[in-house]
């Protein structure tokens, strides 16, 4: 056992790893991916916990659906004002100012933070006042009056959380500009923990509203963990709205197109809520959670590599080095698709086990499980496209081009609205039709982004890039073929999938078989990105050896413990 003296010393000695600088896109993306895995697991645990609490009767199921709808407006404000309009344009400009004068860069950060908090607070107050008519406007006829009341109250509660997020996102942007990705990656884990804690402790007293309070707790934790590390970087908050720094004016010019881009995307999400709540029968729960499962591989591969690449792409863009910029984009695209395609295959084949493992509590209806699995299978086909788009958007931001993403988004959202309206009002496809429209529009968005990127930076999509993509798709195809057969055999003859532990065993066994087949064909086809797996394993081994070398007491204590 660790002694009471050795453990605090060991913890203090190794706390510095939180401040480590990531010098390559892959190392930064690895940090973000690991944190995203933990955060995603926490998010799934959160969803499962909420379902176990709020799916016992028809009224509680409607309350749960109302909770999901209530998330939309606060999340939209965060996406509009904070995540999209500010952070994506702020990081490249902050990095530029920091190269010239670090103190001036921190002044710019304070100005942005103050302006954002003022704007966000004002908008949040307006939304709180008009929450009821906004809820009526964005929900369909199948949404009940009781659900409207729940949405209005939860929306007002969760607006408080977004104020914490506004400040927290500036902290994250500063740390990422210094290529410190660990703390910004840990903070979402604490956010999910806060929600779980709020529901677990407060549900007996506040019912469904405990989830809204938990969101506020999680958002506060999201902020507090980052503050000490940003202060250590040298940031000092000042109450300033001085826009004399030239880059602050440039930021103001870049924000409107980005703001409109995010607004257009968010309008699509609001429209999804309207269309799904028009169908009734918990259709919004089905499509929302199918999208949650689909987003997992995007969060694990697309977002981390895209997020980690932005500072590096911005640096190459600032140097006007198009060759390195093209190389970074091409390599990052291949890295994303190398992981995204097999992830899509796994979700496509193992869709029902995934839905059951994540949402299959005793009170979750089997009919809803099957319907969600079908919706997930349809959406899964667009996973590689949606993962790649995360990088392509940031590539344009690194080029200080926020207009092109706006044009692409406007076209794709227009296509989505037409397609979704057609499915809802002219066909009987229902929620599965909405899933199909979502997937088709994602592929259209990818095609448009690739077209405009090649026009802006010729040579990004050369023959080498397309050859790599064809090899990755071929390996994924063989993976699907060899995954489906053992899945069906083991499901029918070996595992009793009525039991959770055996369902998990089936999923892990067949998933492992599929990944081994993919790795085999990746090696057979000489896909260069296969080296990433070896690099990751080497990095983990190196970090472990370094930890043991720096802390021999780990080995000593373990040996002492074994001898007891």
N, C-alpha and C positions, 0 to 999 in steps of 0.2 A: 504493500500500500504506500501511496505518497505520504510523506510526513507532512505535518501541518506547517513546517517551516519551509520545506523544499517546494511545495506547490505554489505559494505566492511568489517565491523568487523565480520559479520557472515561468509563471504567467507573466511577470513583469519583464523578464528577460526576453520573452518572445513576442511581446505585444507590438514590437516594431515592425513585424511583417505586415501589419495593417497599413503601414505607410510606404510600403515598397512601391517603387516606380516600375511600370511595365514598359519596356523599351521596344517591343514589337507588337504588331496587330494581333498575332496569334497568342502571345502571352497575355495580352489584355483581354482578348476574347475568351481565353480559357478561364480567367478569373471571373468574368461576367457570367460565363456559362455555368460554372460550378455554383455560383450564387443563385443563378436563375433556376437551376435544378431544385435547390433547397427551397427557394421562394415559391416555385411552382407546386412543389409537394405541399408546402404550407397552404397555398391557395386552394388546392384540391381538398386538403383536410378541412379547410374553412367551408367549402361548398358542401362537403359531406356532412359536416356538423350542422350546418344550417338546415339541410334537408331532413336530417334526423330529428331536429327540433320542430320544423315548420312544414311537415308533409303528412300529418296524421289525420287530417280531415279536409273536406273540400274548402272550408273557410281558411284553414291554415295554409293550404296550397295556394289559394288566391293571394294570401298575405305575402307568401314567399315570392310569387310572381311580381307583386307590387314592389317588393324590395329590389328585385332586379331592374325593374323599370325606373325606380327612384335613383339608382346609380347613374343613370344616363346624363341628366342635366349637370350635376356637380362634376362628373368626369369630363363632360364636354367643355365646361369652363376651364378646367385644368389643361386640357389638350389645347384649347384655343389660346389662352393668355400666357400659359406657363411653358408647357412642354414643347409646343410647336412654334409659336410665334417668337419666343424669346431664346430658349436654350439652343435650338438648332442653328440660329444665326449668331448667338452670343459667343459660343465657343471659338469659332474661327477669328472673330474680332478681338476677343479677350487675349487669345494667343498672339495675335499681331501686336497689340499694345504692350503686352508683357515683354516681347522681344526688345521693345524700345525703352520702356520704363515700367518696372513692376509696380511701383506705388500708384502710378497713373492707371494701371490696369485694375487695381483694387478699387480705386475711386470710381472707375467705370462700373464695376460690379455693384457698388453701393447705390449708384444712380439707377441702375437697372432694377435692383431689388426694391428700392423705394417706389419707383414709378409703377412697377408691377403690383406691389401690394396696394397702392392707392387705387389703381384701376380695378384690381380684382375685388377689393372690398366694396367699391361702389357698385360694380356689376352684381356681386353676390347679394347686396341689399335689395337691388331691384328684382332679382330673381326670387328672393324670399318673399317679397311683397306680392309678386304676380305668379307665385308657384301654382296656384290652383288653375287659373286659365291656361297656363303653359301645359299643365298635365292633361287637361281636357283636349287641347289642340293636338297633342302628340300620341294619343291613345285611340284605339279603335272602338267600335260600338260594343264589342264583346267584353270590354273592360267595365267592371261594376262600379257603382257609386262608393261602396266601401273601399275598394282598391284605390280609387282616386284620393280618398281621405288619407290613407296610409302613405301613398306616394308623396303627397304634399308635405306631410309632417316629416317623413324621412329625408326628403330633399332639403328642407330647412336645416335639419340637424347636420347633414353631411356637408353642407356648404362651409361650415366651420373648418372641417378637415382640409378643404382645398386651400384655405389661407395658409395653413402649416405647409402644405405641399408647395405653395408658391415660393416660400422662403427656402424650403429644402432643395428645390430644383436648382436654384442659383448656387447653393453650396455644392451640389453634385457637379454642376458645370465647371466650377472652379477646380475641383479636385480632378476631374477628367482632363481639364486643360493642362494640368501638371502630370498627366498620365498616371494618376492614382485612381485605380478602378475598384479597389477592394471594398472600401467603405461605401461608395455609392451602390455597390452591388449587394451589400449586406442589408442596407436600409429597407428594401422592399420586404425582406424576410421579417423584420420587426413590425412592418405594417400589417402583414397577415397575422402575425402573432397577436397584435393588438386587437384585431377583429375577433379572433378566436377567444381571447381573454374576456372581451366585453360580453360576448354571447354566453360564455360559460358562467360568468359571475352574475350577470345582470338580467338574463332572460326570465328568471322567476319573477322579477319585479317590473320589467318594462316590456316583456313580450318581444315582438318583432323589432321594436325600437332599440332594443339592446344591440342589435347589429349596427345601427347607425351610430350609436355611442362608441361602439368598438372601432368603427372607421376613424372617428376623431382621435381615439387613443393611439391607434396605429400610425396615423399621420404625424402626431406629435413625436412619437418614437422615431419615425422616419427622419425628422428634422434634428432631434437632439443628438443622435449618434454622430452626425456629420460636423456639428459646430466645433468641437475641440480640434479636429483635424484641419479644418479650414483656418481657424485661428493660428494654428501652428505653421501653416503656409505663409502667414503674414497678413491675412485679411483683417481689417478693422472696420466695423460698421460705422458709417456716418450718416446723419440725416441730411442728405444732399440730393438736390435735383438739378445739379449744374451740368448742363449738356454741352459745355464748351469743348470737351474732348472730341476731336473730329470723328472718331469711330462711333461715338454715341449717335451722331447724326446719320452716319452710314447704317447703323443698326435700325434707326427709325425708318430709313428708306427700304431696307430689306424686309422688314416685318410685315408690311401690308400684304404683299403677295403670299408670304408664308401663312399669314393669318387667314387669308381667303382660302388657301389650300386646305388647311386644317378644318376650317368652317365647312367647306364642301364635303370633306370626308365625314365629319361629325353629322352633317345633315343626312348622309346615307345611313348612319347608325340610328339616328332618330326615326328615319323613315322605316327602317327594319322593325323598330318597336311598334310603329303604327300599323304596319302590314300584319305583323304577327299577332298583335292584340285584336286585330279585326277578325282573325280566324277563330279565336277562342280555344278551348280545350288545352290550355297551358302551352300553346304553340310557341310563345315567347320563351318559356323555360326550355323547351326542346331545342330551338335554334340557338339560343344564347349559350347553353352548355355544350352543344355540339361545336360551336365556334371556340369555346374555351379550350376544349380538348384539341381542336385543330391548331390553335395558337401555340400550344406547348412547344412543338419543334421549331416554330418560328422564333419563339423567345429563347430557345436553347441555341440556335444556330444563326438565324438571320439577324436578329436584333444585336446579339453580342458582337458579331464580326462587323456589322454596320456601325454600331456605336463605337467600338474600339478603333475602327478605321478613320473616323471623322477627323481626329486631331492629326493623324498622319497624312491623310489626303489633303487637309487644309495646309499643312506645312509644304507639301510638294506643289500645291497650287500657288502658294505665296511665292515660291521660288521660280514659278513658271517653267517647271521641269515636266513637260508633257510625257516624256518617255517613262519616267518613274511613276507618274500618275496613272498612265495606262497599265503599267505592270501591276501596280497595287490593286487597281480595280479588277483586272482580269483574274489575278490570283485569289482575291477575296470572293469573287463570284463563284469560282470553281470550288473554293473551300465550303461555301454555303451549300451549293447544290450537292456536293459529295455527301453531306450529312442529311440534307432535306429530302432527297429522293428516297433513300431507304426508310426514313421516318414516315414518309407518306405511305409507303408500302405496308409498313407495320400497322399503321392506323387503319388502312383500308381493309386488311385481312383480319385484324384482331379487334375490329370496331366494337362488337358486342361485349367481349370480355373487358375492354377498357371502360366502356360505359358502366358496366356492372361493378367493376372494382372501385370506380370513383364515386358514382352516384347511387349504386345499388344497395341502399339501406332497406331494411325490412318494409318500410312504409312507402317505398318508391315503386309505382305500378310497373308491371312487366310490359304492358302495352307501350308505355312511355319509353321504357328502355329500348325496345325494338325500333320504335320510330326515331329515337335519337341516334341509334346506331346507323340507320339508313341515311339520315341527314349527314352524319359524320362521314360516312363513306363517300358521299357525293362531294362534300367540301374538301375532303382529304386530297383529292386529285389536284387541287390548286395550291397545296402547301409549298412546293418548290417556288412557284411564281411569287407568292406572297412573301416568302423568306428573302428572295433576291431583291424584291422591290425595296426592302428596308435599307439595303446598301445603295441602290441606285438613287434613292431620294437624297441620301447623305452625300453622294458623289456630286450631285448638283449643288448642294449647299456648300460643299468645299470649294466649288467653282464660283461661289457667291451668286448663284443663279437660283432665285426662288420663283421665277416666272414660269419656267418650263414645268416644274411639278404642279403648279396651279393649273396649267392648261391640260395636262394629262389627267389630273384628278377631276376636273370639270367634265371632261369627256366621259370618263368611266362612271362617275356618279350619275350623269345623265342617262347613260346606258342602263345602269342599275335601276333607276326609278322607272324607266319605261318597261324593263323586263319584269320587275317585281309587280308593278301595277297590272301588267298583262296576265301574270300568273294568278294573282289574287282574284281579279275580276272577270277574267275570260276563260279560266280553266278550273279544273278540280284537283290540281296537283298539290295545293296547300303548302305546308311547311317544307315539303321536299322540293317543290318548285322554287321556293325562296332560296334553299340551299344550292340548287343548280344555278340560279342567277348569280348568286354570290361567287361561285367558283368560276363561271364564265367571265364575269367582269374582272376578276383578279388576273386571269390570263391575258385579257385585253390590256389591262394596265401594264403588265410586264412588257408586252410587245411594244407599246407606245414609248415606254421609258428607254428600252433598248434602242429603238429607232432614233430618238432624240439624242441619246448619249453618243451614238456613233457619229451623228452629224456634228455634235459639239466637239468631241475629241476623237477624230478618226483613228482607227487602229485598235480601239479597245476590244472590239469583237472580231478578232482575226481568225484565220483558219485553225490555229492552235486551240483557241478557245472553243470553237464549235466541235473540234475533234474530242476534246476533253468531255464536253457535255454529252456527246453521243456515247462515249464509253461508260460514263456514269449512268446514263439511262439504260444501256444494255445490261449492266451489272444489276441494276434495280429490277429490270424485267425478269432476269433469271432468279433473282431473290424471291419475287412474287410467286413464280411458278413452283419453286422448291419449298416455299413457306406454306402454301395453301394445303398441299397434300398431307404433310405431317400434322398440321393443325386439325384437319378433319378426322384423321385416324385417331390421334390422341384424344380428341374431344369425345369421340364415340366409344372408344374401346379401353382407354386407360384412366382418364380423369373423370371423377364425379363432380361436374361443374356446378352442382347445386350447393356445394360447400365452397366457401370463400377461399380457404387455404388451397384447395385443389384447383380452383379457378386461377389463382395466382400462380400455381405451379405450371398449369397449362400455358399461361401467358409468357412466363419466363422461359420455359423450355422451348416453345415454338419460336419465340422472339430471338433466343440465342441461336437456334438453328438458322433462322433467316439471316441474322447478321454475319454468321460464319460463312454462309453461302455468298453473301455480298462481298465480304473481305476476300474470299477465294477468287471470285471473278474480277474484283478490282485489281488483285495481284496478277491474274492471268492476262488482263487487258493493259497492264502497266499504267494504271492511273496514278499520276504523281501525288495526288492528294492523300493517297494511302499512307504516305510518310508522316502525315499529321498525327495519325494514331500512335505511331512509334515515338514521335516527338512528345506527345502528351504523356505517354507512359514513362519516357525518360525523365521528363520534367517532374513528375510525381515522385519517381524514385530518387532523383537528385535532391528534391526538397526534403524527402524523408531522411536521406543519408546526412544532409546538412543539419537537420534538426537533431539527429542522434549524436552527430559529432560535436555540436555546440553544447549538448546537454547529456553527458555520459550518465548523469544521475537517473535518466529514464531507464537505461539498461540495467543499472545497478538495482533500482527500486523494483523493476520487473522481476529480476532474478531473486531478489529477497522475497518478493511476494510469492513466487512459485515454490520457494523452499519451505514456506510455512505449512 
